[in-house]
Amino acid sequence: REAVFAAGAGDVIHFAPVLASNIQLNSGLGIFTPLTIDGEPLPNSSPTVTVDFSFSASLAPGFVLTGGGATIRGLDIRNVTGAAIEIDSDDNSVRNCRVSQTSVNSQGVGHAVLVLASNNTIENNTIENNSSAGIFIGQRIVPGSPRPAGNRVQGNILFANAGSGVALVDADATTISANIIA
């Protein structure tokens, strides 16, 4: 959390090379700047960085991307009440992550990835065992909100989600390709 708050535009946050990392967060984490959170293993190592929200009393999303231009890469995100990743800004990417075990909050949200903005990329993720749609792309319910457009969903594996693998509601020009949905 401290690294995210201290990061500037264009910074990359890596994790110390250990055998395995398990980070427990007790509330959601807002990403307000165009930065990269990189949980992918370094060369010649095989750690998995797990971000676990099971101790969170919050009904807010796990990660909230609001600044635009951010990347979340290589994380195992689990046990969020609500959306594991909520994208509220344009030009973000979620790549090579595993997102699992969300539960529905009091607003009926339990999606793995909730996209409410445009030109975002959701790519090469494994999205499984969530309480709503694996990926939901749609317009906010606030009157006058813009319709999301130009989002890309490609190369993901989505299975055992309670809702659709990929759900689109009032979303324009969305590209969905090469996903496995079971």
Secondary structure by P-SEA (a helix, b strand, c coil): cccccccccbbbbbcccccbbbbbbcbbbbbcccccccccccccbbbbbbbbccccccccccccccccccccccccccccccccbbbcccbbbbcbbbbcbbbbccccccccbbbccccccccbbbbcccccccbbbbbccccccccccbbbbcbbbbcccccccccccccccccccccccc
